[in-house]
Every structure is written in structure tokens, then in C-alpha cells.
Amino acid sequence: MSAADVRLAMHGDHDAFAALVTAATTRLYALACLIIRDPDRAADATQEAFIHAWREIPRLRDADHFDASLRRLVVNASYDEARRGHRRNGGGRRPVPDRRAGSHQFLQGECARAIGVLNP
């Protein structure tokens, strides 16, 4: 992640912010997958974090802290998404798993691939 791109994005440069998003998307999606364990909801949380980051980047005090700030936004958005999912599913009840052939394995594989990005 380039500090120069962060500084440009802080001043409203859309292309610089797009470059930051492109550089971080896979890694942050993997982080959201670790927390939520649902690929679609992890993608939603990641997108919410990027929206929040765009709105808040002009107030960032130090360009060197953007990456840490972005990770924190993803963690918070993931927890928010998990809470929303928990309420949608009737509190403590878990949703009925989709029994169609391969759907569960596909979702597990999708999260596993994303998490694999985090491993060095």
C-alpha cells in the first residue's frame, strides 16, 4: 500500500483510493471470512468497510496508519454483519443448511481460498 496513494486519496483522488482498494481487497476479504465464515456476508462487510474508509479518509491523521485503520474497519464491519445475521436468524438459532449438492463444500472452499491468502 503506497503512502503516496493514501495522501492523494485523503485529498479526494478517486483513482488513488481505487488503487488502495485493489491492493487490499483480497487480504481484507480473507480477514472478514475468518470472522464471519460466510463468503457473501464477508464480501458485504468488506464493501461496507471500504465505503466507511472513503468517507473517513479525509480525517486520517497519518497516511502510514491507513492500513491498520482499514483492518480495524473490516473487523468492525464483520462483527456488525455477524450481529445482523444473528438477528435475522432468530437469535441463537442457526439457519438450516442448504442441502443442495456441493453448496456447503463450495462455500467452505471459497472461505478456505480467501483465508489461504493470509498464510505466508
Sequence and secondary structure as in RCSB ss.txt:
>XXXX:A:sequence
MSAADVRLAMHGDHDAFAALVTAATTRLYALACLIIRDPDRAADATQEAFIHAWREIPRLRDADHFDASLRRLVV
NASYDEARRGHRRNGGGRRPVPDRRAGSHQFLQGECARAIGVLNP
>XXXX:A:secstr
  HHHHHHHHTT HHHHHHHHHHHHHHHHHHHHHHH  HHHHHHHHHHHHHHHHHHGGG S GGGHHHHHHHHHH
HHHHHHHHHHHHHTTTT       STTHHHHHHHHHHHHHHTT  
